[in-house]
Amino acid sequence: MFVNCPFDDNYAPLFDALIFTIHDCGFVARCTLEIDDGGVVRSETLFRMMSECKYGIHDISRTELDPVYILPRFNMPFEMGVFLGACHFGNRTQKEKVCLILERNRYGYQKYCSDIAGQDTRAHNNHIPTLVKAVRDWLRNSIAERGVRLPSGKRMAKRYQQFLAELPVLCLHLNLDVDDLLYSEYTDLVVGWLDANRW
């Protein structure tokens, strides 16, 4: 599952919930935070990662101007465009890609990215339970033909709150700082907790 979203401090609680939900639904989250090699061209690694993922989640909810440069961040729309381009122009495997587009407020994209009019977007309103439900419902519909059952979005959001409550103790046992986890450390903790707390 390719994840294209903001990485700023304000979005961090939503990001953590997003990664948890993806794994709780039985998928593996992939994102550019995995890339930590100054010897490679970042875009090439990004394109390879996208090509390996059938599913993609694109959160284009952050359109504010940067306070220093007075410019918006264009990474999320760029990565979404590459993903959608692969769906349209790619080979048979790439044409099977499916994606979820998240935004903060319903139809807000019409003001800054009107070319995606007609796409089915979901608004999370910066609300974690709403985000969890949107992702869970989309994935449930995407895997319905496999006969996979998932707990409701409300139950999944409660599971996430339980994980958050236990996270400081998990970090303590591993000599980690809960406020300074690398992406790989956080996902390892999520996967380990989910293995021990199967629904």
JOZITA-V551970 format. One record per run of one state. SS is the DSSP state (alpha for helix, beta for strand, coil for the rest). FROM is the first residue (numbers start at 0). LEN is the number of residues. Records with the same first field share a line. If there is no record, write none. Layout:
SS: FROM-LEN, FROM-LEN
//
This chain:
coil: 0-1, 4-7, 24-5, 30-1, 34-7, 52-2, 59-15, 89-2, 95-2, 103-4, 111-2, 116-4, 123-4, 142-1, 146-6, 173-9, 196-3
beta: 1-3, 29-1, 54-5, 97-6, 120-3
alpha: 11-13, 31-3, 41-11, 74-15, 91-4, 107-4, 113-3, 127-15, 143-3, 152-21, 182-14
//
